[in-house]
């Protein structure tokens, strides 16, 4: 038996685990032998070998032979598939221009690419790269950059106070963060939670602000009002290192706690108490939360969190939010990606460049000189969240041809159909493509629509050094444990093969993923193998208050409480609260995007052990609402928005805020792919509920409103006809 260390990329946390191998097979995945990180594991990582060994895993390239979406494919060699893909992509580019080529990816699971995808796209001239990070952490990074030039990492190990905006880290979800919060509380630290649910974290909080979903910006403005009115801010830092304090003070004055109480439903005195706790803490952090990413006021919420950190003295200090910068021992993917190869003309064609510019190349160009001045490189694609196209505008162009045709689409480990708002529009856009290529582990509703389905590898089957998506200066070793089965190949190999066939060989000198890692690690003086031999994890030394020597990577060189970039772009330079659209016919408030512990995004639903833990899509309802709408426990119900409907089982829970519905993300039934073309995605996935018209999008980013839109619920007499009553056991179908 051989033991290896591997970084699990099932989700975006990237825990290092111990992998035992015998006769070329993974026999066990267990917690790391390193005692510092030994408790950082969850059931998704531990159960990965059972998932990846399933007989329905894709192991050879497939080419569509029937109608798109019909599910008819034939085996094809890699050489034949890649030759035809390159030829058909060249035809699309020749006919419509390189902007007619778009890619959606995620950079975890199958799609760890070390910057190769963006490099090939930039060299070809396509600006239309999208990812789920446009609505989940990547956009947070981009908004933080316009405020103080980088996306800070919370120093949870040393902090005294944690503030969670709707985030609920658990033993099997965001496990390291969960552990650090528990350790912080065990040492006497405090916890503030803002959440319409009485979540696990909320139940342990010192202060729980049970606010109405979608009112987080108003709450932040209320905190600012208290902190400024009572002069609780760091006066020296505000004087020396911020611009626009008088302006933000004037905006915050519009939101006294009593007004915020009316908006959020939280008592004004509790709002004051929480604000004082945060401002008065010796050190405090506001870790990332998807709640801030997914509202009509998303840019404002993220900016308000950044402003709170800055004016209260919690930025780039021990126990606060740390500005790491590029890791000096590993070349960043931002360098590998070659954004400089994309011409200004092609950048300007990026979908979203004008309408929703915050995370596009447009703001990237504005920040470039300042990023280079402070961090030594013009491009900082943190969490892949900069230089992106806007997903809603991309799928609209794919479906309508406005403002120009998009006719070739690659989806890499992404299950695109189910990963974005307005699922109806995503499907319409996919059906109008001349070429779709999917790189995946399993057949999915998205892959079923593809012309070519290519089998990908997993984190157990490739070498890697995880660099925290360029965010913090931590490098974690990941050894290849086994060879991928059949003809499975990495997305790195896919991009190198395609780029070579498209005439880009001189720009793609790396012959293997390991040689790419050797190149990236050159600044450390180590090869990939040497790094793995010497380190589990390597942290670059951290200097604090680095802005005192080099300033912030913004146009002013300071923290921009009043944003010069937003002002130049014609947006409100100050954060604000914006009400989401309401509907008389849809009196309830719905929030979506919540994940169950056994799953990440739309994955893992092929695994019986996961499905036994969470077998059905489930809508959470308060008992009072269940009574009002005639709902019973575990009966089926339909949730409706102004845009669409989904069906789910009812879970009546007193920990919900009355008037609210929680709908989970990512539901489909892989065992039904041969029965229903999309395996239930159009009946159960939350993307069916989300509108992405102007009233439902954040103005600056074009991010959809997931948290607190208008909806209603009604009981269903019978379960959906396509779902068997029992999925497991002798009477049911095996998953």
C-alpha positions in Angstrom: 0.0 0.0 0.0 1.2 3.5 -0.9 0.1 6.7 0.9 -0.3 10.0 -0.9 -1.4 13.5 0.0 -4.0 15.1 -2.2 -5.9 18.4 -2.2 -9.6 17.6 -2.6 -11.2 19.9 -5.2 -14.7 18.5 -4.9 -15.6 22.0 -3.5 -13.7 25.3 -3.3 -12.2 24.8 0.2 -9.4 22.6 -0.9 -8.6 20.4 2.1 -5.5 18.2 2.0 -6.4 14.6 2.6 -4.5 11.3 3.0 -5.0 8.8 0.1 -4.2 5.2 0.4 -3.5 3.3 -2.9 -3.2 -0.4 -3.5 -2.8 -2.2 -6.9 -3.5 1.1 -8.7 -6.8 1.8 -6.9 -7.7 4.2 -4.2 -8.7 2.1 -1.2 -9.3 4.8 1.3 -9.4 8.6 1.7 -8.8 9.8 5.3 -8.0 13.0 7.2 -4.5 14.4 6.7 -1.7 13.0 8.9 -0.7 16.6 9.6 -2.3 17.4 13.1 -2.7 21.0 12.2 -5.2 20.2 9.4 -6.3 16.7 10.4 -9.9 17.7 11.2 -10.3 19.5 7.8 -12.4 16.9 6.0 -16.0 16.2 5.0 -18.1 13.4 3.7 -17.8 14.7 0.1 -14.0 14.2 0.1 -14.0 11.0 2.1 -16.6 9.4 -0.2 -15.0 10.6 -3.5 -13.4 7.2 -4.4 -16.8 5.5 -4.4 -18.2 8.2 -6.6 -15.3 8.2 -9.1 -15.3 4.4 -9.3 -18.9 4.2 -10.4 -19.6 2.3 -13.7 -21.5 5.3 -15.1 -18.4 7.5 -15.0 -17.4 8.8 -18.5 -14.2 7.1 -19.6 -14.1 7.7 -23.4 -14.9 10.6 -25.7 -18.4 10.7 -27.2 -19.8 12.4 -30.3 -23.4 13.3 -30.7 -25.2 11.4 -33.5 -28.8 12.3 -33.0 -30.7 15.5 -32.3 -29.2 17.9 -29.8 -30.5 16.8 -26.4 -31.6 13.4 -27.6 -28.9 11.6 -25.7 -27.6 9.6 -28.7 -23.8 9.5 -28.8 -21.1 7.3 -30.3 -17.6 6.6 -29.1 -14.8 8.5 -30.9 -11.0 8.8 -30.4 -9.5 11.8 -28.7 -7.6 12.6 -31.9 -10.7 12.5 -34.1 -12.8 14.5 -31.5 -10.1 17.2 -31.0 -9.5 17.5 -34.8 -13.2 18.0 -35.4 -13.6 20.4 -32.5 -10.7 22.5 -33.7 -12.1 22.6 -37.3 -15.6 23.5 -36.2 -14.4 26.2 -33.8 -12.2 27.7 -36.5 -15.3 27.8 -38.8 -17.2 29.7 -36.1 -14.4 32.2 -35.5 -13.9 32.8 -39.2 -17.6 33.4 -39.8 -18.5 35.4 -36.7 -15.2 36.5 -35.0 -13.5 35.1 -31.9 -16.1 36.8 -29.6 -18.5 34.1 -30.9 -16.6 31.6 -28.8 -17.5 31.4 -25.1 -16.5 29.2 -22.2 -18.0 28.4 -18.8 -15.9 26.7 -16.2 -15.3 26.5 -12.4 -11.7 25.7 -11.7 -12.4 22.9 -9.3 -13.3 19.2 -9.7 -12.4 18.4 -13.3 -11.4 21.9 -14.4 -8.1 22.7 -12.6 -6.3 24.3 -15.6 -3.5 26.5 -14.3 -4.5 29.4 -16.4 -4.4 27.5 -19.7 -8.0 28.1 -20.7 -7.9 31.9 -20.4 -4.5 31.8 -22.1 -5.9 30.0 -25.2 -9.0 32.2 -25.2 -7.0 35.4 -24.9 -4.6 34.3 -27.7 -7.6 33.4 -29.9 -9.2 36.8 -29.2 -12.3 35.7 -27.2 -13.2 37.8 -24.1 -16.3 35.7 -23.3 -15.3 33.6 -20.3 -17.8 33.1 -17.6 -18.0 31.1 -14.3 -20.3 30.6 -11.4 -17.8 32.8 -9.5 -19.6 35.7 -11.2 -22.2 35.1 -8.5 -20.1 33.5 -5.8 -16.9 34.9 -4.4 -15.2 35.9 -7.6 -17.4 39.0 -7.9 -16.7 39.7 -4.2 -13.0 39.8 -5.0 -13.6 42.2 -7.9 -15.6 44.6 -5.8 -13.1 44.5 -3.0 -10.4 45.4 -5.5 -12.2 48.7 -6.5 -12.4 49.6 -2.8 -8.8 48.8 -1.6 -7.1 46.9 -4.4 -7.2 43.3 -3.2 -9.5 40.7 -1.7 -8.5 40.2 2.0 -8.4 36.9 3.8 -9.9 36.7 7.3 -7.3 35.9 10.0 -9.7 33.5 11.8 -6.9 31.9 13.8 -6.2 35.2 15.7 -9.4 37.1 15.6 -11.7 38.0 18.5 -15.0 38.4 16.6 -16.5 36.8 13.5 -19.5 38.3 11.6 -21.4 35.9 9.3 -23.7 37.3 6.7 -26.0 34.3 6.1 -23.1 32.0 5.9 -23.4 28.8 7.9 -20.1 26.8 7.9 -20.7 23.3 9.2 -18.8 20.1 9.8 -19.4 18.9 6.3 -19.5 22.3 4.5 -16.7 24.8 4.7 -15.2 22.6 7.3 -12.0 24.6 8.1 -14.0 27.8 8.6 -16.4 25.9 10.9 -13.5 24.6 13.0 -11.8 28.0 13.3 -15.0 29.7 14.4 -15.5 27.0 17.1 -11.9 27.5 18.2 -12.4 31.2 18.3 -15.4 30.9 20.5 -13.7 28.4 22.8 -11.1 31.1 23.5 -13.7 33.6 24.4 -14.3 35.2 21.0 -17.7 36.5 19.9 -20.0 35.6 17.0 -22.5 37.8 15.2 -24.8 36.2 12.6 -27.1 37.9 10.2 -29.5 35.3 8.8 -33.3 34.9 8.3 -32.9 31.3 9.6 -31.9 30.2 13.0 -29.0 28.3 11.4 -26.5 26.2 13.2 -24.1 29.2 13.5 -27.0 31.5 14.5 -28.0 29.2 17.3 -24.5 29.6 18.7 -24.1 33.3 18.1 -23.8 36.0 20.8 -26.0 38.2 18.6 -28.4 36.9 15.9 -29.9 39.5 13.6 -32.8 37.7 12.1 -33.2 40.1 9.2 -35.5 39.8 6.2 -33.7 38.2 3.3 -32.4 40.8 0.8 -32.0 43.7 3.3 -28.3 43.2 4.2 -27.2 46.5 2.6 -29.6 48.4 4.8 -28.3 46.6 7.8 -24.7 47.6 6.9 -25.7 51.2 6.5 -27.3 51.1 9.9 -24.1 49.8 11.4 -22.2 52.6 9.7 -24.7 55.1 11.1 -24.1 53.9 14.6 -20.3 53.7 14.3 -20.0 57.2 12.7 -22.5 58.9 15.0 -20.9 57.5 18.1 -17.3 58.0 16.7 -16.3 54.4 17.1 -14.2 54.3 14.0 -10.4 54.4 13.7 -9.9 58.2 13.3 -6.2 58.1 12.4 -6.7 55.5 9.7 -9.8 57.3 8.3 -7.8 60.6 8.2 -4.6 59.2 6.6 -5.8 56.3 4.5 -9.3 56.9 3.2 -11.1 59.2 0.8 -14.8 60.1 0.9 -15.4 59.8 4.6 -17.7 62.8 4.8 -19.7 61.5 1.8 -20.2 58.0 3.4 -21.1 59.7 6.7 -23.8 61.7 4.9 -25.1 58.5 3.2 -25.1 56.6 6.5 -27.0 59.4 8.2 -30.0 58.4 6.0 -30.1 55.1 7.8 -30.6 55.5 11.5 -31.3 52.2 13.3 -35.0 52.9 13.6 -35.3 53.2 9.8 -33.2 50.1 9.4 -35.4 48.2 11.8 -38.4 49.0 9.6 -36.6 47.7 6.5 -34.9 44.6 8.1 -37.4 43.6 10.8 -34.6 43.6 13.4 -34.9 45.6 16.7 -33.1 48.9 16.5 -31.3 48.3 19.9 -30.0 45.0 18.6 -28.7 46.7 15.5 -26.8 49.2 17.8 -25.5 46.4 20.0 -24.1 44.5 17.0 -22.5 47.6 15.4 -20.8 48.5 18.7 -19.5 45.0 19.2 -17.9 45.0 15.7 -16.4 48.5 16.0 -15.2 47.9 19.6 -13.5 44.5 19.0 -9.7 44.3 19.3 -9.9 42.4 16.1 -12.7 41.3 13.9 -13.4 39.6 10.5 -16.3 39.5 8.1 -15.6 36.3 6.1 -16.9 35.9 2.6 -20.6 34.9 2.2 -22.6 34.1 -0.9 -25.4 36.2 0.5 -23.5 39.4 -0.3 -22.8 38.2 -3.8 -26.4 37.5 -4.9 -28.6 40.5 -4.4 -29.8 43.6 -6.3 -27.6 45.6 -4.0 -24.6 43.2 -4.2 -22.0 45.7 -5.1 -23.2 48.0 -2.3 -23.2 45.2 0.3 -19.7 44.0 -0.6 -18.4 47.6 -0.6 -20.1 48.2 2.8 -18.4 45.2 4.3 -15.1 46.5 2.9 -15.8 50.0 4.3 -16.6 48.6 7.8 -13.4 46.6 7.8 -11.4 49.7 6.9 -12.8 52.4 9.1 -13.0 50.2 12.2 -9.3 49.4 12.0 -9.7 45.7 11.0 -7.8 45.8 7.7 -4.4 44.2 7.2 -3.8 43.7 10.9 -3.4 40.6 13.1 -6.8 39.0 13.7 -8.4 41.2 11.0 -8.6 40.9 7.2 -5.2 40.3 5.6 -4.0 41.7 2.2 -1.6 39.0 1.0 -0.7 40.0 -2.6 0.9 37.6 -5.1 2.8 34.6 -3.7 6.5 35.3 -4.5 7.2 31.6 -4.7 4.7 30.6 -7.4 3.8 32.3 -10.7 0.2 33.3 -10.5 -2.4 32.1 -12.9 -3.0 35.8 -13.7 0.4 35.7 -15.4 -0.2 32.4 -17.2 -3.5 33.7 -18.6 -1.8 36.3 -20.8 -4.6 38.9 -20.6 -2.3 41.4 -22.4 -2.7 39.2 -25.5 -6.3 40.3 -25.8 -6.6 43.4 -27.9 -8.4 46.5 -26.6 -10.9 46.1 -29.5 -11.8 42.5 -28.4 -11.9 43.5 -24.7 -14.5 46.1 -25.6 -16.7 43.4 -27.1 -16.8 41.5 -23.9 -20.5 40.9 -22.9 -21.1 43.2 -19.9 -18.1 45.5 -20.6 -20.4 48.5 -20.9 -23.6 47.6 -19.0 -22.2 45.8 -16.0 -18.5 46.5 -15.9 -17.3 45.8 -12.3 -15.8 42.4 -12.9 -15.1 42.8 -16.7 -12.0 43.9 -18.5 -13.2 47.5 -18.4 -12.6 47.9 -14.7 -9.6 45.6 -15.0 -8.1 48.2 -17.4 -8.8 51.0 -14.9 -7.2 49.2 -12.0 -4.3 47.8 -13.9 -1.7 50.5 -13.3 -2.5 50.6 -9.6 -2.4 46.8 -9.3 1.0 46.9 -10.9 2.3 49.7 -8.7 1.4 47.9 -5.5 1.6 44.2 -6.4 4.1 44.2 -9.3 1.7 42.7 -11.9 -1.0 44.5 -14.0 -3.4 41.6 -13.8 -4.8 40.1 -10.6 -7.5 37.6 -11.4 -8.4 36.7 -7.8 -10.7 33.8 -7.4 -11.0 34.0 -11.2 -13.3 36.9 -10.5 -11.9 39.6 -12.8 -11.9 40.0 -16.5 -15.2 38.0 -16.8 -18.1 38.4 -19.2 -21.6 38.7 -17.7 -23.4 35.4 -17.8 -26.9 36.7 -18.3 -25.8 38.8 -21.3 -23.8 35.9 -22.6 -26.8 33.5 -22.6 -29.0 36.2 -24.1 -26.6 36.7 -26.9 -26.4 32.9 -27.4 -30.2 32.7 -27.6 -31.0 35.9 -29.6 -27.8 37.0 -31.4 -27.9 40.4 -29.7 -25.6 42.2 -29.7 -23.8 39.6 -31.8 -23.9 35.9 -32.4 -22.3 33.5 -30.0 -22.1 30.1 -31.7 -19.5 27.9 -30.0 -19.7 27.1 -26.3 -17.4 25.0 -24.1 -18.5 23.8 -20.6 -15.8 22.4 -18.4 -16.8 20.7 -15.2 -19.6 23.2 -14.9 -23.1 21.7 -15.7 -23.9 25.1 -17.2 -27.6 24.6 -17.7 -28.1 24.4 -13.9 -25.4 26.9 -12.8 -26.9 30.3 -13.7 -30.1 32.3 -13.3 -32.9 32.2 -15.8 -32.3 28.5 -16.7 -34.9 28.8 -19.4 -32.7 31.3 -21.3 -29.6 29.2 -20.7 -31.3 26.2 -22.4 -32.5 28.4 -25.3 -29.0 29.6 -25.8 -27.4 26.2 -25.7 -29.9 24.8 -28.2 -28.8 27.5 -30.8 -25.1 26.7 -30.7 -23.2 25.4 -33.7 -20.7 23.6 -31.4 -20.9 22.6 -27.7 -18.1 20.7 -26.0 -18.5 19.3 -22.5 -15.6 18.1 -20.4 -17.1 16.1 -17.5 -16.9 13.2 -15.1 -20.5 12.0 -15.7 -23.3 12.7 -18.2 -25.2 15.7 -16.9 -28.2 17.7 -18.3 -25.7 20.1 -19.9 -23.4 17.4 -21.3 -26.5 15.7 -22.9 -26.9 18.8 -25.0 -23.3 18.7 -26.3 -21.8 17.7 -29.6 -18.8 16.2 -27.9 -18.5 14.9 -24.3 -14.9 14.4 -23.2 -14.0 12.4 -20.1 -12.2 14.4 -17.4 -9.9 13.4 -14.5 -10.3 14.0 -10.8 -8.1 15.4 -8.0 -7.0 11.9 -7.2 -5.6 11.5 -10.7 -3.5 14.6 -11.3 -0.6 16.5 -9.7 -1.4 19.9 -8.3 -0.2 22.7 -6.0 -3.2 24.6 -4.8 -2.6 28.3 -4.5 -5.9 29.4 -3.1 -7.0 30.8 -6.4 -4.4 33.6 -6.1 -6.1 35.0 -3.1 -3.8 34.3 -0.2 -0.1 33.3 -0.1 -0.6 29.6 0.8 0.7 26.7 -1.3 -0.6 23.2 -0.6 0.9 20.0 -2.1 -1.3 17.5 -3.9 0.2 14.3 -5.3 -1.2 12.2 -8.1 -2.5 9.0 -6.4 -3.6 7.0 -9.4 -3.8 7.1 -13.2 -7.2 8.3 -14.6 -9.3 5.4 -15.9 -9.8 4.6 -19.5 -9.2 7.6 -21.8 -9.9 10.3 -19.1 -7.7 13.4 -19.6 -7.2 16.7 -17.7 -8.5 20.0 -18.8 -4.9 21.1 -19.0 -4.3 18.5 -21.7 -7.5 19.5 -23.5 -6.5 23.1 -23.7 -3.0 22.3 -24.8 -4.2 20.0 -27.5 -6.8 22.5 -28.8 -4.4 25.4 -28.7 -1.8 23.5 -30.6 -4.4 22.6 -33.3 -5.4 26.2 -33.5 -1.9 27.4 -34.2 -0.8 28.5 -30.8 1.9 25.8 -30.0 4.7 28.4 -29.5 2.7 29.9 -26.6 2.1 26.5 -25.0 5.5 25.0 -24.3 4.6 22.8 -21.4 4.3 19.1 -22.4 2.6 18.0 -19.2 0.8 19.3 -16.2 3.8 18.5 -14.0 6.0 20.6 -16.3 3.6 23.5 -16.0 3.8 23.2 -12.2 7.6 23.1 -12.4 7.4 26.4 -14.4 5.0 28.0 -11.9 7.2 27.0 -9.0 10.5 28.3 -10.5 10.5 31.4 -8.3 10.7 29.1 -5.3 13.8 27.3 -6.6 11.9 24.0 -6.4 10.4 21.6 -8.9 6.9 20.2 -8.2 8.4 16.9 -6.9 10.8 18.8 -4.6 8.0 21.0 -3.3 5.9 17.9 -2.5 8.8 16.2 -0.8 9.5 19.1 1.5 6.1 20.6 2.3 2.5 19.7 3.1 1.7 23.4 3.1 3.9 26.5 2.7 2.8 29.9 3.8 4.6 33.0 2.7 5.6 35.3 5.5 3.0 37.9 6.3 3.8 41.6 6.8 1.0 43.7 8.3 -0.1 47.3 7.4 1.8 47.0 4.1 -0.2 50.0 2.8 2.0 52.3 4.9 4.9 51.6 2.5 3.1 51.2 -0.9 -0.4 52.5 -0.5 -3.5 50.7 -1.7 -4.0 49.5 -5.3 -6.7 52.1 -6.1 -6.6 55.3 -8.2 -6.2 57.4 -5.0 -3.7 55.0 -3.3 -6.2 54.9 -0.4 -9.3 53.0 0.7 -12.0 54.6 -1.5 -15.1 55.0 0.6 -16.4 57.1 -2.3 -15.4 55.0 -5.3 -13.7 57.0 -8.1 -14.0 54.1 -10.4 -17.8 53.7 -10.0 -18.1 57.5 -10.3 -16.2 57.5 -13.6 -18.4 54.7 -14.9 -21.5 56.7 -14.1 -22.7 54.7 -11.1 -23.4 56.0 -7.6 -20.0 56.2 -6.0 -21.5 55.5 -2.6 -23.2 52.3 -1.4 -26.9 52.2 -1.1 -29.9 49.9 -0.3 -32.2 49.0 -3.1 -35.5 47.2 -2.6 -36.0 44.0 -4.7 -39.2 44.0 -6.9 -42.3 42.8 -5.0 -45.5 41.2 -6.3 -49.0 41.4 -4.9 -49.6 37.9 -6.3 -46.4 36.5 -4.7 -46.5 37.6 -1.1 -43.7 35.5 0.3 -39.9 36.0 0.3 -37.8 33.3 -1.3 -34.1 32.8 -1.0 -32.2 30.2 -3.0 -28.7 28.8 -3.4 -28.4 26.8 -0.2 -26.4 23.5 -0.5 -27.1 20.3 1.4 -24.0 18.8 3.1 -23.7 15.7 0.8 -23.5 17.8 -2.4 -21.4 20.6 -3.9 -23.3 22.6 -6.6 -25.0 20.0 -8.8 -22.5 17.2 -8.1 -22.5 13.9 -6.2 -26.1 13.0 -6.9 -24.9 9.8 -8.5 -23.7 8.5 -5.1 -26.2 6.3 -3.2 -24.7 7.2 0.2 -25.2 10.9 -0.5 -28.7 10.4 -1.7 -29.7 8.5 1.3 -28.7 11.5 3.4 -30.5 14.0 1.2 -32.8 12.2 -1.2 -35.1 15.0 -2.3 -35.1 18.8 -3.1 -36.6 20.3 0.0 -38.3 23.6 0.6 -38.1 25.0 4.2 -41.3 26.6 5.5 -42.2 28.1 8.9 -45.0 26.4 10.7 -47.3 29.5 10.5 -46.9 29.5 6.7 -47.5 25.8 6.5 -50.8 26.3 8.3 -51.7 29.3 6.1 -51.0 27.4 2.8 -52.2 24.0 3.8 -48.8 22.3 3.7 -47.9 19.1 5.5 -44.5 17.7 6.4 -42.8 15.7 3.5 -45.7 16.4 1.1 -44.8 17.9 -2.2 -45.3 21.5 -3.0 -44.7 24.0 -5.9 -42.8 27.2 -5.3 -43.5 29.9 -7.9 -41.8 33.2 -8.6 -42.7 35.8 -11.3 -40.3 33.9 -13.6 -40.9 30.2 -13.1 -41.7 27.3 -10.8 -40.0 24.4 -9.0 -41.3 21.4 -7.1 -39.9 20.2 -3.8 -40.8 18.3 -0.6 -41.9 20.4 2.3 -39.8 20.6 5.5 -41.7 22.5 8.2 -39.1 24.2 10.4 -39.5 26.7 13.3 -36.0 28.0 12.6 -37.3 29.7 9.5 -38.4 33.4 9.5 -42.2 33.6 8.9 -43.0 34.6 5.4 -39.8 33.1 4.0 -39.1 30.1 1.8 -35.7 28.5 1.4 -35.2 26.5 -1.9 -32.0 24.4 -2.4 -29.6 24.6 -5.3 -28.6 22.1 -7.9 -31.3 19.4 -7.9 -31.6 16.8 -10.7 -32.0 13.0 -10.8 -29.1 11.3 -12.7 -31.0 8.0 -12.7 -33.7 9.6 -14.8 -31.5 10.9 -17.6 -32.8 8.1 -19.9 -36.4 8.8 -18.9 -36.5 12.7 -18.9 -33.9 14.5 -21.1 -32.9 17.0 -18.4 -33.4 14.5 -15.5 -35.7 16.8 -13.7 -33.5 19.9 -13.8 -36.3 22.1 -15.2 -38.7 20.9 -12.5 -36.4 21.1 -9.4 -33.4 23.3 -9.9 -33.6 26.8 -8.4 -32.3 28.5 -11.6 -35.9 28.1 -12.9 -37.1 30.7 -10.4 -34.6 33.5 -11.1 -35.4 36.3 -13.4 -32.5 38.3 -14.8 -34.2 41.4 -16.3 -33.0 44.9 -15.3 -35.1 45.1 -12.1 -33.7 41.8 -10.8 -30.0 42.5 -11.4 -27.4 44.5 -9.4 -26.7 47.6 -11.4 -22.9 47.6 -11.4 -22.2 43.8 -11.8 -25.3 42.5 -13.3 -25.6 39.9 -10.5 -29.1 38.4 -10.1 -31.2 38.6 -7.0 -31.2 35.2 -5.3 -31.8 36.3 -1.7 -35.2 37.7 -1.1 -37.3 37.7 -4.3 -41.1 37.5 -4.4 -42.7 34.1 -4.5 -45.6 31.9 -3.3 -46.1 28.2 -2.5 -49.0 25.8 -3.0 -49.5 22.2 -2.0 -49.4 19.5 -4.6 -52.0 16.7 -4.3 -49.5 14.0 -5.6 -45.8 13.7 -6.0 -44.4 14.6 -9.4 -45.2 11.8 -11.8 -41.6 11.3 -13.0 -40.2 10.6 -9.5 -40.4 7.0 -8.1 -41.7 6.9 -4.6 -38.6 5.0 -3.4 -35.2 5.4 -4.9 -33.4 2.9 -2.7 -34.0 -0.6 -1.5 -35.6 -3.6 -3.2 -38.6 -1.6 -4.4 -36.7 1.3 -5.8 -34.4 2.2 -8.5 -30.7 2.3 -7.7 -29.0 5.7 -8.1 
